[in-house]
Amino acid sequence: MSNDQPATGVVSRRGALKGLGAAGAASAVVAGGLVGAGPASAAPARLLPAVPLPKPVGARVPTGFTAPQPEEIAFTLPGPPGAATPVIGLPAMGLDIDPSSISDFNGFTAFAVVAGEARASDGNLYPFEFDVRAMKGTYVGEDGTEQRGEFAFM
């Protein structure tokens, strides 16, 4: 059995990142900045000091869930008018939309919608779709102070 596939049939984090290719590697590099790096035999990773969270964008998208799950999320989806994501069908919000999903952000954003099919342990193919973003730059925190940060989400 591969080290990328646990006995339960669930893809491991390593397997998922390998499957993501460059997008996964970029997310891992950005996320890797959140804890102190070092070899596995080194002392436990140290967490960086807490900094104010960024303010989310004002755009809200309903999730279809009810409490206690979030009923809506702060989210932007750049793209030409009339376009939509291939599986879920989320509509694009325009070409002038900030892909960072962070208010008062100034920096670099990498963005991709990844979609396809995956074969499950039952042998059936199922569609999947996810949004991958990595951001690096300055932002105004919830406390009003200017901060510098790196973020990634999928």
N, C-alpha and C positions, 0 to 999 in steps of 0.2 A: 504494500500500500504506500502511496506517495505521502510525504510529509505535508503536502498541501491539502490533503483530504482526511479529516478525522474519521474514525470508525463509524460515527453516527450518520455519515452521508451528507453532513453540512459542510459547506466550503469554509475553510479557515480564513482568517484575516490575510495570511500570507498568500493563499490561493486566490483570494479576491483581488488583492493588489497586483499579483502577477497577471491576472486576467484583464486588469484595467490598462496595462501597458503604461505609456507615458503619462496619461491622466492620473493613474493611480500612484505613480512614482512622484508626480508633482504634489499630490495631496499628502503623501507620506512625508515628503521633505518639508512641506509647510507645517504639517501637524507635528513633525519632529522637533520644531522649534519651541514647542510648548513645555518640554521637560528637558532636564539636563541630559546630554548625551554621554555615552561611555560604553565600554565593553560589558558583556553580560556578567562578568565576574566582578565588576566594579561595585562600589557602594550603591545603594538604591538611588534612583533618579531623584533630583530635587525639583520641586515645582517652582516655577517662576513666581515672583510676587504678584498678588492680585492687582489688576488695573481696572479702571472703570470700563464697563461694557459699552460697545458702540450703540448709538440710537438706531433702531430699525427704520426702514423706509416707511413712508405713510401708506403705500399701496397694501391692501389687504385682499387675500384670496381665501374663499371658504374651503375648508378641508372636507366637509361632508360628515365630520364627526360631531358628537355631542359631548358635553362635560362628563367626565373630567378631562377628556382629550381636548386639545385646542380646536375651537370651532372655526378659527381663521388663523392665517399666518401672514407675517409681513414678507412679501415676496414680489420680485419683479421678473419678468420673462421677456428679454429683448427679442426682437424679430420683426419681420415685415408684416404689415397689416394683413389679416386674413390667414396667416400661417398659424399652425398649432403643432404641439408635440405629437409624434407619430402614434403613440400607444394610448396615453391618457386623454389626449386632445385638449391640453391646456392652451388657451389662445395666447399668441404673442401680443405684447403691449406696445409695439412700435420700435423703430430703429433708434430713437433718441432716449431710450430707457437705460438707466444706469444698471449694469449687470451685477454690481457689488451687493445690492440689497442692504447697504449700510448708508444711513443719512450722513451728510457732511463728510464724505469719504474722498480722499485725493490720493490716487495711487494706481497700481496695476491690478487688473482683474483678468483671469483666464476662465473661460466659460465654455461648457459643452453639454449638450443633451445627448446621452448615450442610450440607444434602444436596440433591441434585438430579441432573440429567442433563446431560452435555456432549457435543456432537457433535465427533467426532474428524476428522482429515483424511481418513480412509477413508470418511466419511459416516455411520458408525454412531454410535448414541447409547450412552454408557456411564454407569453410575451413579457418583456421587462422594459422599463424605462427609468432612468434616473438622471438627475441634474448634478453636474460636477462643477464646482467653482473653487478657485483659489484667489485670495486677495492679499495684497501687501501694500501698505501705505499709511497715511495719517488719517485720523478721524477725530470727531468731537465726541467725547464720551458722554454717558448719561448724566454725569456730574458737571458737564460744560467745559471740561479741560481737554486740551489737544493731546492726543495719544498717538503712538505708533504701534502698529500691530500686523500680524500675519494670521490669516483665517483660511479655513478650507471647509467645505461641506459637500456631502453627496446625498 
